[in-house]
Amino acid sequence: MEEPKHRIRAVHTASTVTVYQAYDPEIGLPAARFGRFPTAWKRDRMTWVKPSFLWMMYRCGWGMKEGQETVLAIEIIREGFEWALRHACLSHYERGLHPDRDTWKRQLKHAPARVQWDPERDLRLQPLTYRSLQLGLSDEGARRYADEWIVAVTDVTPLAREIHTLMRNDEPDTAVRLLPEERPYPAGDELLAHLRP
């Protein structure tokens, strides 16, 4: 069966969903150690979370890009994740989805979350035909994320490096078995109708 173009795939349980971020060690290591972001983490800036492990690897270069050397798996409550989706605005104007460009601009300006759909990636970080959710959180969204939603923070940099090494050694069959098991997230039209182009 063909994968839908816009669908959330994530590691999730009945109560949580896992998203990924990458930071410099000054932020990433204390976050993993204490299960929350340190004071150096800015709550007044937009922060982007990604349910796709491989899209995160594409973004951070397997944890080797400067300032993104610590890759975190952040388990958050589903209520928070779904609150963000309900209150999000698509990051670009889409004719037919938004009444007009000015209305979209107003919605985007006031939304505590925004969504963009970028091509999902394979193990070689090449783009696939379907999309992966990127969720941007700002203002109330960023504060709730940092202060209320986080259940656990895990440093998955060693996993990223191990998979990358296997791929460099042309061992994709072994590498694929190490990937987090991302399944379709049960987000129906109530959550995503206003976010699907």
N, C-alpha and C positions, 0 to 999 in steps of 0.2 A: 504494500500500500504506500502511495506517495505521501511524503511528509507535507503537511500544510505549510504554506509560506509564512504565516504569522502564528506561531504557537510557542507558549512558554514551556521549555523543558528545564527541569531542575531536580536536584536531590531534595526530596521533601518527605516529611512524616505527616501524621495526622495533625500536628500542632506547629510544625516549623518548616521553613524553607531555607536552603543554603544559597548564599550569594558570595561572590568573590570580589576582592579588591587587592591591589598591590601598592605597597608604600615603601618609603625608605626605612631602614632598620630603626631609626629613632622613634618612629611611630609604630611600625609593624611589630617589632619585638615586644615592647611593653603591652600592646593590645593583646597579643597572644598569651603573654604571661599572666595578665590580670583579668582577661575577659572583657575588657572595655578599652575605649580609646583614651590615650593619655591627654594631658592638658594641652600639649602641642597640636592636637587635632583641632582644626577650626570648624566650629559649628555654624559659622556664618558664611561658609563657602558651599557651593554645589559639590556634592559627592556622588559619584556614579557607581552603582553596584550591578553585577552581572551574574545571572544564574548559570551561565555557561562556562565551564572550566576551560574549554578549548578557546573560547573567545577571549577569556582573560589571558591565556597563554599567548595568543596573538597580540594582545594589547601590551603585555609587559615583556614580551620576548623571553618567555620561560623564566621570568624573574631575573633577567640579566640587563634590562634597561636601567639606566641611572635614575635613582629615585623610586624604583619599583622592584627593589631586590628582595623584598619580603612579601610573599604571596599569602593572603589570608583567606580561609574559608570561614564565613561568618554566618552562623545559624541564627535566624531571626524568627519571631513569631509570625505565623501566617496572618493573623489579624492585622499586624502592621504592614506586611507586604501588600495585602489586599486593600488596606486603607490607602496606601500610596497609589495603587493602580486606579482606584475609584476617583482619587483627587488629581490624577495626572492629566497632562495635556500632551498631545503629540508634539514632538520637537520641531516639526515642519508643517507648513500649511498644506492641507490636502483638500482640493476641490471636491465637493460632494459630501465630505465629512464635516467640514466647518462651513457655517453659513456664508462667511466672507473672510478676507484676509485680516481686516481690522478686528473682527470678533475673535479670530484665532490669536492675534497679537495680545489682546486684552486677557484672554484666558491664560496664555502662556506666562504673561507677566505676573499674574496673581497665583498661579498654580504652585503648590508646595512640592510637586513632582512632575517630571517630564519623561516621556518615553521616546526612544528611537529604536528602530529595528535595523540591525546591521547583518550582513551575510554571516551565517554560522560558519565555523571553520572545521576542517578535518584535522587528522593527526599531523599532517604536514603544514598545517595552518593556511591551507588554500581555501578560498571561499566556496561555499556550497550554494545550492539554488534556493534554499530556504533561509529564513531570518532568525536572529537571536535577539532577545529583549535586552536593552540597556535601560536601566532605571536611574534617572537623576533625581537627587533629593536636595532640596534647599529649604532655608528658613524652618518652618514648623516640621517639614518632612525630615530634614537633617537632624534636628534636635530630637524628634521622636525616635529616629533610627538609633542614634548614639545613646540615648538615655533610657529608652523604654523597651525597644524591640529585641535587643541582642540577648541571646541565650548562651552562646558559646563562640569563642574565637580560636581557630586552630591555624598554626603556621604550616602551610602545605608546600612551602618552598622545596623541601627535600623531595616530595613527590613530583613536583614540576621538573626538577633537575633530573630525577631518575627516568621519567618518561622521555625527556629531551635526549638524554644519553642513549636510551634504547633506539630512538628514532635516528639519531646520528649513526648508530651502529647497524641501521637497517633491520631492526627487529620489531616491526609494527605489530605482529601478532602478540608478542609479549607486552608491548606498550599498551595496547588497547584493553588488555585485562586489568590494567592498573587505573584506568579512567574511573572517576566517580560515576555512579549509575544515575544518570539523569533521565527522568521519565516525564511524560506530558503532565503539566500542572493543571489541576482541575479548575481552570478559569473559564467560565462561560461568558456568554454575551453581556451579562450584567457588568462584568469587570472589564471586558476588552472591546466592546462594540465601538466606543468612542476613541479607541487607540489603534484600530486596524485600518490602514490606508485602503 
